[in-house]
């Protein structure tokens, strides 16, 4: 016979599952197994099974359940109650007498005890991992989790997991413990010390962004369920994780032009960005808050780091670059003060500022009060409201730090200077020598880095077409050249349609939403409201440019009226998902990666019926035929101006 309570209650005999009866009978057995080897009174069993609502004849019911359990487990010894696995001990007491090979809880405890006596760190770790692998979830599954006996057993598991982390640290085997620790934390969603150990273990194995996500998850649960902030233990672990991120990205010896904290600028500089760099450097010098906006993959981070590098010597206290892409996106109902504290925590860790009792925000404000420096807030599009609140506080500091922000949408500050970063210029189809265009120049430079022996002089036409298809987006060009070791430019050009999964970063480089062109578009889509996402999907039917009237006529149908298109289009422009061609009359266009990803996602979305791409395509077709074509709707459709 084998019994399992480290997870849902189960019983086996000779590898065959055993029926242990109705739920109340199972609860009686669970009470005995939780106290295996100890006497359990009828009152204790009653409290475990029924609480304060037990039947009048509780004693008789328990006796009946015990007799049935004896029949199930040892039918041949049913009459020998004092010698079987479930024994009567004195008057009104029962006890489960089992060996460690019969009950997983006893086996777990025996392994943990042996681990405590082991002398070698590797032996200790192996015993603890074996013990943790006995668990199939929380003790007894989802039942009785608040009962002290169950909580105590679950705590034994958590303690063993923490001990395994300590043992793994001694023998440099942390990667072995993280999956087990993650499983324990999933069953203990509010256990702050346990989550602190999980975060630190993840950070030690290089999974810093996942560690930050763990912190954000438990912080939100604590706020939603209890209305409390994370404990000092959890906050300290978070600061250590952020500190590891900062130190891992800090250039050895700093930047020559001044003090530098955070990710370093690219060593080989920028391509085709001289005018942007010149203008932005002047703006950041003269103005308090400058924001670089642009579509995903356009190179906002590289530009910001290049500006900061050029200005590092201009500020007495140098430059600090804070990566905000690791923070969880803002959601409706968020506690603004808590999110502000989390962001301030990130900056305190970056600046080596200790968080005092007054909190991270107050500690940060005091620390920067006397610092003349440039702070770069990178990848802020998903936390713009929190950044705006932070700016409100920092602008009161004199002398105040200058702030450079990268984001796909403006933060919305009244004194914010916005610089739209455009994709790199690409050669037109009839260009004689495409090598002088910045997009092609970047491709050739990166190609030499990936495959130094490659010679693309005879394939410049193909390279130019690739750059056009990639719309001059530096991220797309970087990803395309990353495939050069295994796929020729010609083959890649023929396979680049359908973006999803074709162009990816190797391994786990970069933020999760910057590892593919599809993921960088999806990240922006996830930040949109329902109307904006619906409009963007419908606008994907345009292959080239369109004006406002075309957008209203083609995409303005139920549930999105034509009257709401203009305002919704503004939201898409603010999110850098629709590009504006400004002239006497404004025109609009979707970059190819945005358009193609939206087309792929629209027909497979959960709201495909509402999006109704078939109707959008039909309206676009009728509209593009000119004034002579009538739509099957009351509105007449003027000729589309598409390119």
N, C-alpha and C positions, 0 to 999 in steps of 0.2 A: 504494500500500500504506500502511495505517495500523496502527500497533501501539500497544496500551494496556497499561501495567502499573500505572497509578495506580488500583488496584482489581484485580479479577480479570483475569488475562492474557487478552487478546482480540486478534484480528487481522482486518482488513477489507481487501478490495480492491474498489474501485468500489462502496462501500456494501453489499457482500455479505460476510457472515461467512466466514472461511477456517478450515478444519479444520487445526489445527497438530499433530495427532498425539497419541500416548499421553502420559501424565503425565510420564514421565522425559524424553521428547523436549521437552515443554513446559518442563521445568525447565532443560534445556540452553539453550533459547532465552532463558528468564528471566535466567539468569546472564550471557549476552551483552548483553542489553538493559540490565540494571542497571549494567553497565560500558560503556555505549555510547560509542564513540569511543576506548576504551582496549583494550589487548591483555589477553586473559585466557588464562592457561595451562591446560593439560590438568589439572594438579593442582588448580587453583582450581575448575575446572568440576566435577571429581570430588568435591571437598569440598562444593560447593554442592548437588549432586544426590544424592549417596549418603552423605556424611559418612565415617565409618570403615568402612562396610559395602558398599563398591563391589564389583562383580564383578571377577574376575581379569583379564578382557579389557576393562578400562575404556576403554583408548585406542581399541580397535576399535569399541566400542559408541558412544562419543562421535563418532567419525568417521562412523559410519553415520547417527546422528541429524543431524549437520551436513549431510550430503549430502541427506538427505530434506528438511530445512528449506530448503535452496537450491532444491530441486525445487519446493517449495510456493511460495516467494516470488518466484523468478525463473527459471522453467523455461527461458526462452529464453537465459539466461546461465549455465546450470549448469556449463558447462565453463570459464567464466572466473572461477574462484574468487577470484583476487586482485583482481578489479575489482567484484564484486557487493556486496550489502548485508552478507553474512556472508563475511568474508575470512580467508584463511590468512595469518598474519603470522609469518614466520620458521618455525623448527622447533618444533612443539608449542604454538603460540599461535593464537588466533582473535580476531577483532574484529568488532563490528557497526558499520558505517558508515552512519549515517542522518542525515537532516535533521530540524529541529524540527517540520516539517509532517508527518513520518512517525511520530514517537515522542512520546507525550504527556509523558514525563519531560523530554525536551529542550525541548519547548514550555513546560512549567512553569518550568524553570530560566531560559529566556530572558526570560519575563515578570517573574520575580523580579529578574533582573539589571537590566532596564529600570526597574523600580520603584525600585531603589536609586539609579539615575541621575536619576530625575525630580526636578524642583525644586518643583513645586506639590504640596501635601498631597493634594488631590483626585485628581491624576493618579496619584500613588503608590498611593492606596487602590484606584482602579479597576483598575490593573494587578494588584495583589495579589489582589483579588477574582476577577478573570478567571483568575488562576493557580490559586486554590483551587477554582474551579468545575470544573477539569479532573479533579478527584479523584472517584472513584465508591466510595470506601471505602479501607481500608488497602492499601498497596502489595502487589500479588499476592494480594489477598484474605486468606484465612486461612492460606496456606502460607508457610513459611520466615520467620515473623515474628521469630524469635530470631536469625536470621543477621545478622551485622554489616552486610552490604550493604543488606539490607531495612530494618534499624533506622535506618541512616543516611538513607535516602530518606524514611522516615516522619518523621524528625526535621526534614528540610528543610520538610516540610509544616507541622509544628508551629511552626517558626521563622517561616514566612511568615504563619501565622495570628496570631502574637504581633505581628509587624510591622504587620499590617493593623489590629490594635487600636490600636497607637500612632498610625498614620496617621489612623484614624477619630477618635481623640481630638483630633487637631489641627484637624480640619475639622468637628467636631460631627456625626459620622455613625455613632455607635456602633451604632445599630439595624441597620445594614447588615452588621456583622461578627458579631453574636451567632449567627445561624443557622449560619454557616460554622464558627465556633469551636466551637459545640456538636457539629457533625458530626465535627470533628477529635477532640474530647475523647471522643466515643463510641468511636472507634477506638483511643484511647490511654487506657484506663480507669485506669491507674496513674501517669500523667504529672502529677506534682504541680504544677510550675510552670505547665503548660498549664491545669490546672483552676483554679489561682489567678487567672490572667488571665480565664478564663471567668466566674468568680464576680464579679470586679470589673466586667467588662463588663455582666453582667446587672444588677448593682446600679445602674450608671449609667443603664441604660434603664428603671429602675423595677421590675425583676423580682427584688426582694430575696428573696422567699420561695423562688423557684426557685433563687436563688444558694445559700441555706442548704441546700436539698435536694441540690445538687451537692456541697457540703461533706460532708454526711452520707453520701452515696453513696460517695465516694472514701475517707472515713474508715473506713467499714465494710469496704470491699474491702482496704484496707491491713491492717486488723486480722485479717480472715479469712485472707488469703493469706500474710502475712508476720509477723503478730503485732506490728506496729509502730504507733506513733502518727504522726499527720500531721507533716510537716516544719515548721520555723519559717516558711518561705515560705507554706505553705498556711494555717497558723494565723493569721498576720498578715493574710492576705487575708480570712479569716473574720471577724476582729475588725473589719476595715475595713467589711465588709458590715454587720455588726451596728451599727457606729457610724453608718453611713448611715441604717439603719432608725430608730435612736434620734433622730438629728438631724432626720430628715424628719418625725418625729411630735412633736418637742419644741415646745411653745408658744413663740412669739416673745416674749422678755422674761420668760418664766417665769410661774408662777401668783403672784398678788399675796400670797397668804397664806404663801408660803414657797418654798424651792427645789423645783423639779419637773423630773424627768427621765422621758421616755417619753411615750406617748400622753396627750393632755389629756382632761379630763372634758367631757361635753357642755355646751355653752353655755346651753342652755335648761332644764337640770335634768331631774329625773325626774317622772313622773306616777304618782300613786297609791302611792308608796313611802315615805311619811313615817314610818310606824312601823318599817319595815325599816331605814331610814336611821338613825333614832334608836337602835335597839337595837344595830345593828352598830357604830356609832360608839363606843358605850360598851364593847362587847366588845373592839374593836381597841385602845382606850385601856388597858384593864385586863389584857389577856391577850397572851401571846407569839405564838401562832399561831391565826388565825381563818380558817376555810375556808367560802366561799360555794358551795353546791352547788345543782343544779337542772338541769332538762332543757335541751337545746340551744335557744337562742333566747329564754330566759326573761329575759335582761337582767342576767346576772351581772357582765359587764364594766362596764356602765354603773353598776351599784350599787357595785362596788368603787372605781371612779374617783370617784364622788360622795363616798364615805366618805373616800377619800384626800384629796380636795380640802378637805373640812371639817376634816381633821386636819393638813393640811400645815404650818400654823403651830405645831402642838403639838410638832413634832420639830425640833430644832436644825438637823439636816442634811437636812430636807425629805423628799421622796417620790421613789422610783424605781419605775417601772412596767416590768416585763420581760414582753415578749410571748413566751410559750413555744409558742404554736401553730405557729410556724415550724419547730420541732424535729421530727425524725422520731420516729414512735411507737416505744416500747420493744418489743423482740421477745425471744422465748426464746433464750437463748444470748448475749445482749448482754454486753459487758464493762462492768460497772458503773462501774469507775474511769474508763473513757474517756467514758462518757455524762456522768458527773459533771463531768469536765473541760470538756466541751462546754457544759454549762449554766453552769458557773462562768465560762467564756469570755464567754458572753452577758452575764452580770452585770458582768464587768470592763469590757466595752466600754460598757455602759450608764452605769457610774459613772466612766468615764474613768480606770480603774485599769490601769497598765501591767502586763503579765504578765511576771513574772520567771522566772529559770531553774528555780525550785522548782515552777512550774506555775501554772495559773489558779486552782485551788482555794486553794492556799496564799496566793497574791497577794490573792485576795478576802477571805479571813479576816483577813489583816493589815490590809487597807484598812478593813473595817467595824468593826474592834476599837474604834476611838475615835469612831465615828459614832452619833449618836442619830437614827434615821431609821425610816421605814416603807417596806418593800419589798413591792410587789405583784407576785405571780407569776400572770399571767393565762393562762387556757386550759391547764391543767395535767393534764387527765384522761388524756392518753396518755403522760405521763412521771411518774406519781405515785411510782414506786419511786425514781427519781432525785431528785425533790423531797424525799422522806423522807430520803434519804442526805444531801442538802444541809442539811436542817434539823438533822440530827444533829450536823453540824459547826458550824453557825452558833449553835446553842443553847449551845455552850461558850464563846462570845465574850461578854465582859462589858465595858461594857454592850452588850447584844445588840439588834440591830434587831428591830422588830416585823414580823411577816409576815402579809400578807393574801393568800389564795390563792383563785382562782376555778377551779372544776373541776366536771365532771359526776359525779364520784365522790370520796368522801373520800380523803385521802392516807394515813390510817392511823397518824398519830402519836398517842402516848399523851396528849399535852397539847393536842391539836387541838380547838378549839371549832368545831362545825359548825352552819351556818345554812342551812336549806333555803329557797331563794327560790321562791315560788309564782308561777304566772301571774297576770296582772292580773284582778281581779274583772270579770265580764261581767254584763250585765243579764239577768234571767230573761225568758222569752218574754212574760210578761204585764206587764212593766215599763211604767208609764205614760210616764215621761220617761227614756229611756235615756242621755241626755247626761251625767248626773251620775256614771256609772260609769267607773272609770279606763280600761278598755280602749277605750271609745267616746271618752273625752276625748283619749286618745293618738291615736286615728285622726283625729279632727277637727283636732287640732293639726298632725299631719304632713300632712294633706290641704291645709291652708292654706299649708304650706311648699312643697309640690309645685305646687299650682295656686292661687295667692292669690285668684283671682276665683271659685273654686268655692263654691256655696251648697248645702249638704247638709241644710238644715233640713227639707225635705220628704222626705228619704230616710233619716231616722234609724232607721226600722224595719229597712231593708236593712242599714245600717251596723251596727246591733246584732246582726243575724243573722250578718253577716260575722265580727264579733268573737267570737261564740259558736262559729262553725265553726272559727275560728283558735285557739280555746281560751284567748283572752286572752294569747297569746304575743307579746311586743313585737316579736320579729323578724318573725313572720308579719304583724303589723299594719304594720310598716315596709315590708315587701315589697308588701303589698296597696296601700298608698297610693302606692307608687312606680309602680304601673300606672295611677293615676288620670288621668294625662295622655292615655292612649290608650284605656282601657277604663272604662266606667261601673261603679259599685258593683253595680248590678243584674246586668249581664252577667257581671261577675267572680264574683258569688255563684253563678250558674248553672254556671260553668265551673271552679269551684275544686275539685270532686271530681277526684281523680286527681293531686293535688299536684305530681307530677313535671313540672318545667319551667314550671309556670304562674307561680309566684312566684319571681322571680330578682332579684338585684342587677344594676344596669347595669354593663357593662364588667367590670373586674377588681377591683371594690371588695371589701374585706374579705378574710379568710382563705378559701382554697378551699372549706373545709367549712362556711362560713357564708354562702355566696352564694345558696343555695336552702333551702327547708324540707326537701326530700328529701335534700340533701347533708348537712345537719346531723344528720339521723337516721342516715344511712348511716355517718357518722363514728363515732357511738356504737356502731352494730352491728359495725363493724370491730374494736372494742376488746373484744368479748365472746368468751367461750369457746364451743365448739360447742354444749354443752348449753343455755347461756343463750340463744343465738340461736335454737335450735330451739324452746325454750319460748316465747320472745317471739312468734315467728311463729304458733304455735298459739293463744296468748292473744289474737291479733288477731281471732279469731272473735267475741269478746265485743264487743258494741256499747256496752254500758254497764259498770257496776261488777260485781265478782264477789268472792267470798270464797275462802279457801284451799281449802276443800273443793271448790268449783266448779272451781278451777284444777287440782286433782289429778284430779278425775273426767274433765274434758274434755281436758286436755292431757297427762295422765300415762299414755301408752302407748308401746310400744316404738318407738324405742330408749331413750326416757326414761321410767323407771318412776315411778309415782305417789309412791313413797317419796322420790324425789330432787327432787320439784317444790318443796317448801318451801325447801330450801337454794338451789336455782337461782333461785327467785323473789327471794330476798334479794340475789343478785348483780344482778338486773335493777333492784331498788330502789336499790341502791348506785350504779348507773350512771344513775339518774334517768330510766330508761325506763318504769318502772311507778310510778304515783303511789299513795301510801297515804292513805286516808281514815281517820284514827284516831278511834276511839270505844270504846265498851264492847267491841265486836267490830270488828276491823280489816277494812276492805274495800279493794279495789284497782281501779285503772282505768288504761287507756292513753289518753294524750292523742290527739286525732283525727289530728294529723300523724304520730305514731308508728304508730298503728293502720293508717291508710290506706297509709302507705309500706310497712309490713310485709306487708300484704295484696298489694300490687303486686309486692313482691320475692319473696315466698314461693313463689308458683306458678312463678316463672321462675328460681329459684335452682338452683345446680348439684346441690343435695341435695334437690330437690323430692320425690323418692320417700321419703326419710327423714322430711321434714317432714310429708308426707301431709296437706295442708290439707283434702282431701275427707273424710278420716276425722275430723279435728278438727271440721269443720262438722257432720258427721253425729252425733257424740257430743254436741256442743253442742245440736243440735236435739232429740235424744232426752232429754237432761238437762233442758232447759228446759220440757219437758212435764210434769215433776213425778214423784213417786214411782211413779205407775202405769206409767210407761214403762220398759221393760227394754232395756238395751244388749245387743248381740250379743257381749258379753264376760262373763266370770265375775262382774265387780263390778256391783252395783246402783248406779244413779245417782240420787242425791237431787235434789230440785227445785232448779233454779238460781235464784239471786236476781239477776236482771239488771234494769238500769234503762234 
